[in-house]
Amino acid sequence: MADPSRPRRRIAATPAREVALAVLRAVADRDAYANLLLPALLAERGLTGRDAALATELAYGTLRGRGSYDAVLAACSTRALADIDPPLLDVLRLGAHQLLATRIGPHAAVATSVELARTAAGQGAAGFANAVLRRVATRDLDSWIAAVAPDRAADPVGYLAVKTSHPAWIVAAISEALGEEPGTGLPLTETALDANGTRPRVALCATPGLATQAELVAQGARATQWSPFGAYSDGGDPADIPEVRQGRAGVQDEASQLAALALTRAAVSTTDIGVTDTGTTGTGADNAGASDRRWLDLCAGPGGKARLLAGLAVGRDAHLVAADVREHRARLVSAATAATGVTAAIVADGTEPAWRPGSFDRVIADVPCSGLGALRRRPDARWRKSPADVAALGPLQRALLRTAIDAARPGGVIAYVTCSPHVAETREVVGDVAAARSDVTVLDTPALLGEVPSLACAAPSGRYAQFWPHLHGTDAIFIAVLQKGQAPSGS
């Protein structure tokens, strides 16, 4: 029989847990990006295989679930969360994730977290962590949500904020984008938010003229559902795929591929289109006499859309100018598009054009945004962003769209793209800019991508396209395609 007077053997914190905690701390202390930091830490500390997989699950899972875990920890702690030292709070979050969302045994989850707390914050912190996490272990996650979340009928936004682990302002923004009223209990919003907790597939894109979808499939990838250029990787490092390694393909979300395709499908015209949208579902190749050789990617870095557009441009004897305000991003664009031979990558501020107005037949403006459409890939972003960040981007987004329209010739087409479903970054921007001009027509973007179901935004914005993770398995990318007409004389 074991001697009860002997101290219990400590279970050491594992390297995987130490890496996960290091990521959480860097996100909090240095505003680091988890998706960039984690691979570097894994390489630095020599973690591979199961250890690397565990570190990834613990870091990303804890970041995704932080809102839910904080509500549970608040109920289990004798201190307010704001009064807990930040390193210790991150240890508690890491422990809560192991207890509530993994198959790790409760004893191992608590014991390793206690050791992390001792290392990060001292002996007293270890005892506190032990007490709190033992309380967390008394229920499963569903039971805790039922106990700590607001009543759904009275406060559906607050309830979903806790249940789906999102700030309340993001819950409200998603429900607005979906056109769902709070009185419904927000079931569609819940489905959309739940999708942000899923692991995204790695989408590849073959550059037309250099590689094909069939080649990617032959390497073991699975063809994308709608993009004729894409394939989903079955895992592993994309650079191991020859087409990617040789620069003939790249990593690009399927919705991003389709945004480029929508721009190239819209028919350019040689005449003033007025307020009509004749030919908006054409391919652009049947515009007899229409110039279609000068294309512009206004905010091109790091180069995913530019690579695809450059490949498509080759087939139409067109030339692509790809601009980015930051030099290092322009260099990435240059590298991504070099093999096509039709791209000029330049450093240029999109709000201060380096070209004459009316110079281009096709223009795409994939503008800086909050990135709320990529929360599956960047789990820390939901805690990094705020409504103030969205508001601050509005003037820049409007300025870039105005520049994009000015850059297009009469009869040319413009695509406005954001990786966000937030109405303030999408419909409101396009609506405000278009309403202030007499030379712009909003085309039917869902019709340009007619093979993709459920793309139209909620009424009265049905001419805009919105991708969703829960509906399309892609990032939540917004696309509006416009056509420029001849401004009335004297305007």
C-alpha positions in Angstrom: 0.0 0.0 0.0 1.3 3.5 -0.8 2.5 5.5 2.1 0.0 8.5 2.3 2.7 10.5 4.1 5.0 10.4 1.0 4.6 13.4 -1.4 3.0 12.5 -4.7 5.2 12.4 -7.7 4.8 15.5 -9.8 3.8 15.1 -13.4 6.0 17.4 -15.4 4.6 19.9 -17.9 5.4 18.5 -21.4 7.2 20.4 -24.1 4.0 20.5 -26.1 2.2 22.3 -23.3 5.1 24.7 -22.8 5.0 25.6 -26.5 1.2 26.1 -26.3 1.6 28.4 -23.3 4.4 30.3 -25.0 2.0 31.0 -27.9 -0.7 32.2 -25.6 1.7 34.5 -23.8 3.1 36.0 -27.0 -0.4 36.7 -28.3 -1.3 38.5 -25.1 2.0 40.3 -24.5 3.3 41.0 -27.9 0.2 40.9 -30.1 1.9 38.0 -31.9 0.0 36.1 -34.6 -0.4 32.5 -33.5 -0.4 31.1 -37.1 3.0 32.7 -37.7 4.6 32.1 -34.2 3.6 28.5 -33.6 5.4 26.9 -36.6 8.6 28.8 -35.6 8.4 27.6 -32.0 7.8 24.0 -33.1 10.9 24.2 -35.3 13.0 26.0 -32.6 12.2 23.4 -29.9 12.3 20.4 -32.2 8.8 19.2 -31.8 7.4 17.0 -34.5 4.8 14.3 -35.0 2.4 13.8 -32.0 4.1 16.4 -29.9 3.7 19.1 -32.6 0.1 18.0 -33.2 -0.6 18.3 -29.4 1.0 21.7 -29.2 -1.1 22.9 -32.1 -4.3 21.6 -30.7 -3.7 23.1 -27.3 -2.6 26.5 -28.6 -5.3 26.9 -31.2 -8.0 25.2 -29.2 -7.4 27.4 -26.2 -7.5 30.5 -28.3 -10.7 29.5 -30.0 -12.4 28.5 -26.8 -11.2 31.4 -24.6 -14.5 33.1 -24.3 -16.3 29.9 -23.1 -13.4 29.0 -20.8 -13.2 32.4 -19.2 -16.9 32.2 -18.3 -16.3 28.8 -16.7 -13.1 29.9 -14.9 -14.9 33.0 -13.5 -17.5 30.7 -11.9 -14.7 28.5 -10.4 -12.4 31.2 -9.2 -12.4 33.0 -5.9 -10.8 35.9 -7.7 -12.1 38.1 -10.5 -10.3 37.1 -13.8 -9.0 40.7 -14.1 -7.2 40.2 -10.8 -5.4 37.0 -11.9 -1.9 37.5 -13.2 -2.0 37.1 -17.0 0.5 34.2 -17.2 -1.5 32.3 -14.6 -4.8 33.0 -16.4 -3.4 31.6 -19.6 -2.3 28.5 -17.7 -5.9 28.1 -16.4 -7.3 28.6 -19.9 -5.0 25.9 -21.2 -6.0 23.6 -18.4 -9.7 24.3 -19.0 -9.3 23.4 -22.7 -7.7 20.1 -21.8 -10.5 19.3 -19.3 -13.5 20.4 -21.4 -12.5 19.8 -25.0 -9.9 17.0 -25.3 -9.6 13.4 -24.3 -6.7 14.1 -22.0 -7.4 12.5 -18.6 -8.5 15.0 -15.8 -5.5 14.0 -13.6 -3.0 14.7 -16.3 -4.7 17.9 -17.4 -4.7 19.3 -13.8 -1.3 18.0 -12.8 0.5 19.3 -15.9 -1.3 22.7 -15.6 -0.3 23.0 -11.9 3.4 22.5 -12.9 3.0 25.1 -15.6 1.5 27.5 -13.1 4.4 26.8 -10.7 6.9 27.6 -13.4 5.1 30.6 -14.7 3.9 32.3 -11.5 5.3 30.5 -8.4 4.3 28.0 -5.7 1.2 30.0 -4.6 -0.1 30.1 -8.1 0.3 26.3 -8.4 -2.1 25.8 -5.4 -4.6 28.3 -6.8 -4.5 26.6 -10.2 -5.1 23.2 -8.6 -8.1 24.4 -6.8 -9.7 26.2 -9.8 -9.1 23.4 -12.3 -10.5 20.7 -9.9 -13.7 22.7 -9.8 -13.7 23.0 -13.6 -13.3 19.2 -13.8 -16.6 18.6 -12.0 -18.7 19.2 -15.1 -18.5 18.8 -18.9 -18.5 21.8 -21.2 -22.2 21.6 -22.1 -23.2 21.5 -18.4 -21.0 24.5 -17.7 -22.4 26.5 -20.6 -25.9 25.8 -19.3 -24.8 27.0 -15.9 -22.9 30.2 -16.8 -24.2 31.5 -20.1 -27.1 34.1 -20.1 -30.6 33.0 -20.9 -30.9 32.5 -24.6 -34.4 33.8 -24.9 -33.6 37.0 -23.0 -30.1 37.6 -24.4 -29.4 35.5 -27.5 -26.2 37.5 -28.3 -24.8 37.1 -24.8 -25.7 33.4 -24.8 -24.0 32.7 -28.1 -20.9 34.8 -27.1 -20.3 32.3 -24.3 -21.5 29.1 -26.1 -19.5 29.7 -29.3 -16.6 31.7 -27.7 -16.9 34.9 -29.6 -17.0 38.5 -28.4 -20.6 39.7 -28.3 -19.9 42.4 -31.0 -18.9 39.7 -33.5 -22.0 37.7 -32.7 -24.1 40.8 -33.4 -22.2 41.5 -36.6 -22.6 38.0 -37.9 -26.4 38.0 -37.2 -26.7 41.3 -39.0 -24.8 40.0 -42.0 -27.1 37.0 -42.1 -30.2 39.1 -41.7 -31.3 37.2 -38.6 -33.4 38.9 -35.9 -32.5 38.3 -32.2 -36.1 37.3 -31.5 -35.4 34.0 -33.5 -32.8 32.9 -31.0 -30.2 33.3 -33.8 -29.9 29.6 -34.9 -28.3 30.5 -38.2 -25.9 32.8 -36.4 -25.0 29.9 -34.1 -24.2 27.6 -37.0 -22.0 30.3 -38.7 -20.1 30.9 -35.4 -19.7 27.2 -34.8 -18.0 26.9 -38.1 -15.3 29.3 -36.9 -14.3 26.5 -34.5 -13.6 24.0 -37.3 -10.2 23.3 -38.8 -10.0 24.7 -42.4 -8.8 22.6 -45.2 -5.7 23.8 -47.1 -6.8 24.9 -50.6 -4.4 24.9 -53.5 -4.7 26.9 -56.7 -3.1 25.9 -60.0 -1.9 28.8 -62.1 -3.6 28.6 -65.5 -1.1 27.9 -68.2 1.5 26.6 -65.7 -0.5 23.8 -63.9 -3.9 22.3 -63.8 -6.4 21.1 -61.2 -5.9 17.6 -62.6 -2.2 17.7 -61.8 -3.0 18.7 -58.2 -5.5 15.9 -57.9 -2.9 13.4 -59.3 -0.7 14.4 -56.3 -3.4 13.2 -53.9 -5.4 16.4 -53.5 -9.2 16.6 -53.9 -10.8 18.9 -56.5 -12.5 21.9 -55.1 -16.2 22.0 -55.5 -16.6 25.1 -57.7 -13.2 26.6 -58.7 -11.8 25.0 -61.8 -8.3 25.7 -60.6 -8.4 24.5 -57.0 -7.8 21.3 -55.0 -7.9 20.6 -51.3 -4.7 19.1 -49.9 -5.0 15.9 -47.8 -2.5 17.3 -45.2 1.2 17.8 -44.9 3.3 20.6 -46.1 2.0 22.1 -49.4 5.6 22.8 -50.4 6.0 19.0 -50.8 3.7 19.2 -53.8 5.8 19.7 -56.9 3.5 22.2 -58.5 3.6 24.4 -55.4 7.4 23.9 -54.9 8.0 25.0 -58.5 5.8 28.1 -58.3 3.2 26.7 -60.6 0.5 26.6 -57.9 0.0 28.2 -54.5 -2.1 28.1 -51.4 -5.3 30.1 -51.9 -8.8 29.7 -50.4 -11.4 28.6 -52.8 -13.6 31.7 -52.3 -10.5 33.9 -53.0 -10.1 32.0 -56.3 -13.7 32.6 -57.2 -13.4 36.3 -56.5 -10.7 36.5 -59.2 -12.9 34.4 -61.5 -15.9 36.7 -60.9 -13.9 39.7 -62.0 -12.8 38.0 -65.2 -16.3 36.7 -66.0 -17.9 40.1 -66.0 -18.2 41.5 -69.5 -16.4 44.7 -70.3 -17.9 47.1 -72.8 -16.8 49.7 -75.2 -19.9 51.8 -74.7 -21.5 53.8 -71.9 -23.5 51.2 -70.0 -25.7 53.7 -68.3 -27.7 51.8 -65.7 -27.9 48.5 -67.5 -25.9 45.4 -66.9 -26.1 43.7 -70.2 -23.8 40.8 -70.5 -22.9 40.6 -66.8 -22.9 36.9 -66.9 -20.7 36.6 -69.9 -17.1 35.4 -69.8 -15.5 38.6 -70.9 -14.1 36.8 -74.0 -17.1 37.5 -76.2 -16.9 41.3 -76.1 -16.2 42.0 -79.7 -14.1 45.1 -80.1 -13.8 45.7 -76.3 -10.3 46.3 -74.9 -9.5 43.7 -72.3 -5.7 43.8 -72.0 -5.0 46.0 -69.0 -5.7 44.7 -65.6 -4.9 46.1 -62.1 -4.7 44.4 -58.7 -4.8 47.4 -56.4 -3.9 45.7 -53.1 -2.0 42.7 -54.4 0.1 41.4 -51.5 1.0 38.7 -50.7 0.0 37.7 -54.3 -2.6 34.8 -54.2 -5.2 36.6 -56.4 -2.5 38.2 -58.5 -1.0 34.8 -59.3 -4.3 33.5 -60.5 -5.2 36.7 -62.4 -1.8 36.7 -64.1 -2.4 33.1 -65.3 -5.8 34.1 -66.6 -4.4 37.2 -68.2 -2.0 35.1 -70.3 -5.0 33.4 -72.0 -6.4 36.8 -73.0 -3.2 38.4 -74.1 -3.6 40.8 -71.1 -1.1 42.4 -68.8 -1.5 42.7 -65.0 -0.2 45.6 -62.9 0.0 44.4 -59.2 0.4 47.1 -56.7 1.0 47.1 -52.9 1.9 49.9 -50.6 4.5 47.8 -48.7 7.7 46.9 -50.4 8.1 43.5 -48.9 4.6 42.5 -50.0 5.2 43.8 -53.5 8.3 41.5 -53.5 6.1 38.6 -52.6 3.7 39.4 -55.4 6.6 39.6 -57.8 7.8 36.2 -56.8 4.3 34.7 -56.9 3.6 35.9 -60.5 7.1 35.8 -62.0 6.5 32.6 -63.9 3.6 34.0 -65.9 5.6 36.8 -67.5 2.7 39.2 -67.7 2.9 41.0 -64.4 4.4 44.3 -63.3 4.6 44.2 -59.5 5.1 47.8 -58.1 5.2 49.6 -54.8 2.3 52.1 -54.8 -0.2 53.6 -52.4 -3.6 52.7 -53.7 -5.0 55.9 -52.4 -2.5 57.9 -54.4 -2.5 56.3 -57.8 0.6 55.8 -59.8 -1.4 55.6 -63.0 -3.7 57.8 -65.0 -7.4 57.5 -64.4 -9.3 55.2 -66.8 -6.2 53.2 -67.5 -7.5 49.7 -66.9 -10.2 47.3 -68.2 -10.4 45.2 -65.1 -9.6 46.2 -61.5 -9.7 44.2 -58.3 -9.5 45.8 -54.8 -9.0 43.2 -52.1 -8.9 45.9 -49.4 -7.4 45.7 -45.9 -10.1 44.6 -43.5 -10.7 43.1 -40.0 -10.2 39.6 -41.2 -13.3 38.3 -39.5 -13.9 36.0 -42.4 -10.8 34.0 -41.6 -11.3 33.2 -37.9 -10.9 29.5 -38.5 -7.3 30.2 -39.6 -6.5 32.9 -37.0 -8.2 31.9 -33.8 -6.6 34.8 -31.9 -8.1 37.4 -34.2 -11.5 37.3 -32.5 -9.8 38.6 -29.3 -7.4 40.9 -31.1 -10.0 43.0 -33.1 -12.6 45.4 -31.8 -15.5 47.5 -33.3 -13.1 50.5 -33.2 -10.8 48.6 -35.6 -13.6 48.0 -38.1 -14.7 51.7 -37.9 -11.1 52.9 -38.4 -10.8 50.9 -41.6 -13.9 52.4 -43.2 -12.3 55.5 -44.7 -9.4 53.6 -46.2 -11.8 51.0 -47.7 -13.9 53.7 -49.3 -10.8 55.5 -50.6 -9.5 52.4 -52.2 -12.8 51.5 -53.8 -13.0 55.1 -55.2 -9.5 54.7 -56.6 -10.3 51.4 -58.1 -13.4 52.9 -59.9 -11.3 55.8 -61.1 -8.6 53.5 -62.4 -11.2 51.7 -64.6 -12.1 53.0 -68.1 -15.7 53.5 -69.0 -17.1 50.1 -69.6 -14.5 48.5 -67.4 -15.3 46.3 -64.4 -14.2 46.5 -60.8 -14.3 43.9 -58.0 -14.4 45.0 -54.4 -13.3 42.1 -52.1 -13.0 41.7 -48.3 -12.2 38.7 -46.1 -15.0 39.8 -43.8 -18.8 39.5 -43.6 -19.2 42.6 -41.4 -21.8 44.9 -43.0 -19.7 48.0 -42.2 -16.8 46.6 -44.3 -18.9 45.3 -47.1 -22.3 46.4 -48.2 -22.1 49.8 -46.5 -18.8 50.6 -48.2 -20.0 49.7 -51.7 -23.4 51.3 -51.1 -21.9 54.6 -49.9 -19.4 54.8 -52.7 -21.8 53.8 -55.5 -24.5 56.1 -54.2 -22.1 59.1 -54.4 -21.3 58.5 -58.1 -23.3 58.6 -61.3 -20.9 56.4 -63.3 -21.2 53.1 -61.4 -23.6 50.1 -61.8 -23.6 47.3 -59.3 -23.6 44.0 -61.2 -25.2 40.8 -60.1 -22.2 39.0 -58.5 -24.1 35.8 -57.5 -25.1 35.4 -61.1 -21.5 35.7 -62.2 -20.8 32.7 -59.9 -24.0 30.9 -60.7 -22.6 27.5 -59.9 -22.2 28.4 -56.2 -25.4 28.2 -54.2 -26.6 30.5 -51.4 -24.3 33.4 -52.3 -26.6 36.4 -52.3 -26.5 38.7 -49.3 -29.7 39.2 -47.4 -32.3 41.6 -49.0 -32.0 44.3 -50.2 -28.4 43.5 -51.0 -28.9 40.5 -53.2 -26.5 41.7 -55.9 -23.6 41.2 -53.5 -22.0 37.8 -52.9 -21.0 36.5 -49.4 -19.2 33.2 -48.9 -19.6 31.5 -45.5 -17.6 28.7 -43.8 -20.8 26.9 -42.7 -22.3 27.1 -46.2 -19.4 26.8 -48.6 -16.5 25.5 -46.5 -14.5 28.6 -47.4 -13.4 31.8 -45.7 -16.2 34.3 -45.3 -15.2 36.4 -48.3 -17.4 39.2 -49.7 -17.5 40.2 -53.4 -19.1 43.1 -55.2 -18.6 43.5 -58.9 -19.2 47.0 -60.4 -19.2 48.3 -63.9 -18.1 51.8 -64.7 -20.1 53.9 -67.1 -19.5 57.3 -68.8 -20.0 60.1 -66.3 -22.6 62.6 -67.5 -21.1 65.7 -69.1 -20.4 68.4 -66.7 -20.2 66.1 -63.7 
